[in-house]
Amino acid sequence: MVHPDAALISRLAADLRSADFHSARIRAAWGESADDAFGRGTRVPALRELGDRRDPLAVLARLLVLGVAQPTTEVADAVPTLTTDGLVALGLGEVSGDEIRPLALIRPQSYVDDSGVGGWWVASDLDETALGGPLPDDHVLGVGGASLTLAGLQLTSPASRVLDLGTGCGIQALRARRYADAVVATDISASALAYADFNALLNGIDGIETRMGSLFEPVVGETFDRIVSNPPFVITPRRDDVPAYDYRDGGMQGDDLVSAVIAGVGEHLSPGGIAQFLGNWEYVGDGDGLDRVRAWIEASPVPLDAWIVEREQLDPAEYAALWIRDGGTVAGSGAHERLLDAWLDDFAHRDVTRIGFGYVLLRRAVGEPTLHRYERVGTPIPAEGSLGSHLVQVLAAHDRLATMSDADLAAARLLVAPDVTEARHHLPGQEEPTVIELRQGTGFGRALSVDPALAGLVGACDGDLPVGSLSDAIAQLLEVDPTALRTDLLPRVRELLIDGFLRFPEQA
């Protein structure tokens, strides 16, 4: 376990800055190909590219990023302000002969949000690459794919108080503090909370309070403007011979953990407050997983607006193999086959046919809920733009539309979003397109097939003329009944606003 000693961490930060210990510099030191290999869990190419370099950046990259022991004298040169004694005192390493052996990792993590570009240093336990084998049950995970996904999903609008439920190493708390006045970060793991405190100090970020406890126990009676969580949602067989990793397993049967978060989150949200988290849900028998989530939300004692996006589905064998590999067990080994059997027995016993993964956005309704959106979006998320900003935009559009009649919408002046492009597909020799497609360059990267009337309306949305006038002009051009066309177009214009293809001028 690391020790969040503020004075020593301040000295460590000074040494990391002196070594220019940042993502871009480390990536440049070992090259793009080696960086890609490291992302796949192979560190040999990176070590080879660093060669015999003994400068502070190379030494610290080997020790704290790759998890490789380094000569004590070279570590001492790399951390002259902290010293090797300070590094040991922080729990980052231990003396082994004439070397310092790493006990934790510190990896730079860059980010981009509405406020600009920046980066954090994030400490965590040694991963399976550094350990050379399976992870211990109490492993504290660093920044992984799911962490980055949720960080990117976080709404970017200001908030007063945010709860980070199951903080782990604290990455979501760091992200939330970018827009929130104060953050409460909870976890059942004392080691995870130590890392969260350590990382806040290392990055010079105040206003994050850590508390120990399960689910909402540490915040009984409190409410928040925002709740974020990457909870331990992984479905794990409840057997003694199957590892139950703290960072991913909440100790409940099946998808009960996600159900429990949904059941309890409403009473901890201020009116209009929003919760965002990731989750798995099961498809049982012939049932639909999204219908299962819908039932949990409808059973909430507090009325909730809901927007659920299912990103993928896996069959039981795929799902089990994914999480067995995540724990560091080698495919094809006897241990891998034993664990796979345990997972498949568990799914078969409960008649689970598929497992869904996705994003959950819940809002404590003010009055009756108006947002009931359950969808499957499998398109790749564009690298450009902030998904959190996109969610802010479309939620605002939804709320405005909820108060607008068709007559109000027909009188509105709209703009096409700046990331929207149009593609027209023609058969050889034909003048008219067979397919007209609108595509988003940000947000969820949606692609929609539209007819000429809707394409024409979108193309004409420059904020000059109201929607009704545009519809009437298109009806005249196409020689169709204007009333019928307006009746057809207005519901689809609503959807384009909610999906972010169109915007109100105030949102531009």
Secondary structure as UniProt FT lines:
FT   HELIX           6..18
FT   TURN            19..20
FT   HELIX           23..39
FT   TURN            40..41
FT   HELIX           44..50
FT   TURN            51..52
FT   HELIX           56..60
FT   HELIX           61..65
FT   STRAND          70..71
FT   HELIX           72..78
FT   TURN            80..82
FT   HELIX           83..89
FT   TURN            90..91
FT   STRAND          93..96
FT   TURN            97..98
FT   STRAND          99..102
FT   STRAND          104..113
FT   TURN            114..115
FT   STRAND          116..125
FT   HELIX           128..131
FT   TURN            137..138
FT   HELIX           145..153
FT   STRAND          159..165
FT   TURN            168..169
FT   HELIX           171..176
FT   TURN            177..179
FT   STRAND          180..187
FT   HELIX           190..202
FT   TURN            203..204
FT   STRAND          208..212
FT   TURN            215..216
FT   HELIX           217..219
FT   TURN            220..221
FT   STRAND          224..229
FT   TURN            240..241
FT   TURN            246..248
FT   TURN            254..255
FT   HELIX           256..265
FT   HELIX           266..268
FT   STRAND          269..284
FT   TURN            285..286
FT   HELIX           289..298
FT   STRAND          304..314
FT   HELIX           316..326
FT   TURN            327..328
FT   TURN            331..332
FT   HELIX           334..349
FT   TURN            350..351
FT   STRAND          352..364
FT   STRAND          372..376
FT   HELIX           387..401
FT   TURN            402..403
FT   HELIX           406..411
FT   STRAND          413..416
FT   TURN            418..419
FT   STRAND          420..425
FT   TURN            428..429
FT   STRAND          435..440
FT   TURN            443..444
FT   STRAND          447..450
FT   HELIX           452..460
FT   STRAND          462..466
FT   HELIX           467..478
FT   HELIX           482..499
FT   STRAND          502..503
FT   HELIX           505..507
//
